[in-house]
């Protein structure tokens, strides 16, 4: 029993298992609600809510009409997906007794996090989806815009990784004079009790939603909780999947994400066929590529994508407060720029909604998707081996020089 608790709460879970479960749950959520696991759409709505709170008239903003800005975040299933993820992550952090306020060593990181968050938020909404709706849950919807977004995000992340290696970005290293004193670790035994209390209260809220006939809110809150638990225990961050591959040749997260998408794609096409559901398709246009590049660049600058930001913030990493704020600011600015600055006319208007199910049929769509993901998996392995091969040669040259 003790070993099981230790494995569940004290150790992070296998990324492959976590993303496999996430892929299954995302397909199930679509089958139950006809919508997908996503977060930045709600970030945009939160921005709209704040603008209305400060008396800004947004009634004519086309983007807010498109993302269905109605009610409040507490009355929207997508709102409870977001807050459920935060709460699920917080519960697991507390149950594992690992919450701790952490400040970045360099104050410049706050600015970098805010700017990166703004760029990522703007890019995600320009592409009509982030690492979830235009990537992990977008591909299983067979929306072609997700294919473009994957390539573009890879490009943006690659250049973001190059940027963050530059000395001017890193700043001067922090040095401490003299030997550091051993830290006194205090046992925060209260955390698991707080986490357990929050879990009980939250389950009570979910039960209330279902008992009062608010099924969609109940499903949003329940699945949000599950996704929050998964991203925290699996430390799921799409930024690290790309960035670590480029910087240190680590491919575990990238491969796990690809496998999760493959499983979700198979299950989603079954759900669509059995229940005659309409897949969610977004516009594939120049905006998709530009938005994806900006998103990839921004998440590396911010040190985390939306999922990474959420669980790290719940761990007590203060840096991700400005990242969260930046995401909302960037998404809201895109909503303004959409029609007020001509973004739609220049980057989006010429595009079209392309769904592989309609274009090449269910069998062709799932085959093409699995082939694409297989190629992506192969490319990931190639890049990992290429990096380690270059590293081996470099080390050999250094040894020979000595």
PyMOL commands that set and color helices and strands:
alter all, ss='L'
color gray80, all
select helices_A, chain A and resi 2-10+15-33+40-53+62-66+73-75+77-95+108-126+132-136+139-141+145-164+167-170+190-211+215-233+238-248+252-275+286-302+306-314+319-340+343-348+356-401
alter helices_A, ss='H'
color red, helices_A
select strands_A, chain A and resi 283-284+352-353
alter strands_A, ss='S'
color yellow, strands_A
deselect
rebuild
show_as cartoon
